[in-house]
Amino acid sequence: MTDSPVWHPFTQHALQPPMKRIVSTEGATLIDQDGNRILDAISSWWVITHGHRHPAIMAAIRAASERYDQIIFAEYTHEPAEELARGLIEVAPPGLTHVFYSDSGSTAVEVAMKMALGYFHNTGASRNRIVVMEHGYHGDTIGTMSTGERGVFNAAYEPLLFAVDRLPFPHMGAEQQTLDAFESFCRSGQVAALLIEPLVLGAGGMRIYPPSVLADLKRIAERHGTLVIADEVMTGWGRTGSLFACEQAGVVPDILCTSKGLTGGALPLAATLCTTAIFDAHLSTERRKTFFHSSSYTANPIACAAAVANLGVWKAEPVRERVAALSAMHRQRLARFADDPRFAAVRQAGTIAAVDLKVPSGGYLAEIGPRLRTFFKERGLLIRPLGNVVYLMPPYCVTEADLDRAYDAIEEGASLVRCGV
Ligand SMILES: *Cc1c(COP(=O)(O)O)cnc(C)c1O
């Protein structure tokens, strides 16, 4: 229990031990009020890419804050947003030509779905079905919850969630079932868009599928005039080894959502990129075809300046090499779990490494998460398992020694599960 008025996200305050305050951040480390250094092995919920407080990004924030605060983004525009849009189009898969700003991953996906539905509405087709993948996660607003996996996290809101069509996850050897399911949904002629996390389903348990499946899904979508929305909110900015995960499949989505690593994790910002066809469907002298979406803080100039600086870091520094080095470090360290009977499904996509802990019973599953979190915390590690899935997604500046500490703790933590301590 706590006497603070703050209500924290995804936190059961009745069970949560008192929270320490973080007083500063540095590289891959959080520093708490007692001076303890905690390895941020999950990049503060997947947002920090290069490391905390990258000097170039923080300098850009300081400089922008000397000139700007929030500026209305209708009637007027500003240089950080213009420069960022040009920069995003340059690095994004070719064919994405327009950039719509919002403030979080959830809103980026809401915007994407509205773009897709607006496209069909404005071009006279009555398509309104959205196809998603089983175990997907696209955010916590009512719309994005509707598209995500249903369960305890959204049971209370179920009556208000809209219906979507779900593809089975493409398990190895069963990929064709996923493709066939998509093809048959598309045949209805009602599918506006496939909304999908490319290569890695993050919150759904770091489930990884091969680029070829994404490429095949895109081909089917094209055949049926269905749009593909790539939710790259987690996978973007190097996480899976390439700047965007779609690149590995050679896929250019019709709409791409980016947020978490967009500012290197320093400030909240999101962008939804789309093709000319989608923009043009909203381009008309008829006002009713306008894209009716905005949030008050759209394209905050300081956040845009941070994102421009992030693009600069990608250009000026060997970020791709760091991503490759971190991927190799994971590969070496994951190998030790391959033959360990306590682990299953040892897997990796670039800088993301995950293992399933074999748990004695399903009932126990619910208990193990909090226990493991405490176990890791006591060792100065911020690691938050998703059920029995333990994963590492550290900032790219993480050292070999820090990573070793994390892997050693995971190995030790597995014994905890076995003994039921
Ligand atoms: C985190 C996440 C979101 C939601 O982003 P928020 O900024 O938390 O709203 C959407 N999609 C994916 C794939 C995510 O990982």
Ligand as a Chemical Component Dictionary entry (heavy atoms), coordinates in Angstrom:
data_LIG
# 
_chem_comp.id                   LIG 
_chem_comp.type                 NON-POLYMER 
_chem_comp.pdbx_formal_charge   0 
_chem_comp.three_letter_code    LIG 
# 
loop_
_chem_comp_atom.comp_id 
_chem_comp_atom.atom_id 
_chem_comp_atom.alt_atom_id 
_chem_comp_atom.type_symbol 
_chem_comp_atom.charge 
_chem_comp_atom.model_Cartn_x 
_chem_comp_atom.model_Cartn_y 
_chem_comp_atom.model_Cartn_z 
_chem_comp_atom.pdbx_ordinal 
LIG C1 C1 C 0 3.553 -0.189 -26.799 1  
LIG C2 C2 C 0 2.827 -0.541 -28.032 2  
LIG C3 C3 C 0 1.707 0.185  -28.463 3  
LIG C4 C4 C 0 1.092 1.281  -27.636 4  
LIG O1 O1 O 0 1.955 2.353  -27.443 5  
LIG P1 P1 P 0 1.679 3.382  -26.254 6  
LIG O2 O2 O 0 2.673 4.464  -26.489 7  
LIG O3 O3 O 0 1.918 2.629  -24.991 8  
LIG O4 O4 O 0 0.275 3.838  -26.395 9  
LIG C5 C5 C 0 1.137 -0.135 -29.676 10 
LIG N1 N1 N 0 1.625 -1.137 -30.426 11 
LIG C6 C6 C 0 2.685 -1.861 -30.052 12 
LIG C7 C7 C 0 3.186 -2.931 -30.943 13 
LIG C8 C8 C 0 3.311 -1.601 -28.839 14 
LIG O5 O5 O 0 4.350 -2.362 -28.444 15 
# 
loop_
_chem_comp_bond.comp_id 
_chem_comp_bond.atom_id_1 
_chem_comp_bond.atom_id_2 
_chem_comp_bond.value_order 
_chem_comp_bond.pdbx_ordinal 
LIG C1 C2 SING 1  
LIG C2 C3 SING 2  
LIG C2 C8 DOUB 3  
LIG C3 C4 SING 4  
LIG C3 C5 DOUB 5  
LIG C4 O1 SING 6  
LIG O1 P1 SING 7  
LIG P1 O2 DOUB 8  
LIG P1 O3 SING 9  
LIG P1 O4 SING 10 
LIG C5 N1 SING 11 
LIG N1 C6 DOUB 12 
LIG C6 C7 SING 13 
LIG C6 C8 SING 14 
LIG C8 O5 SING 15 
# 
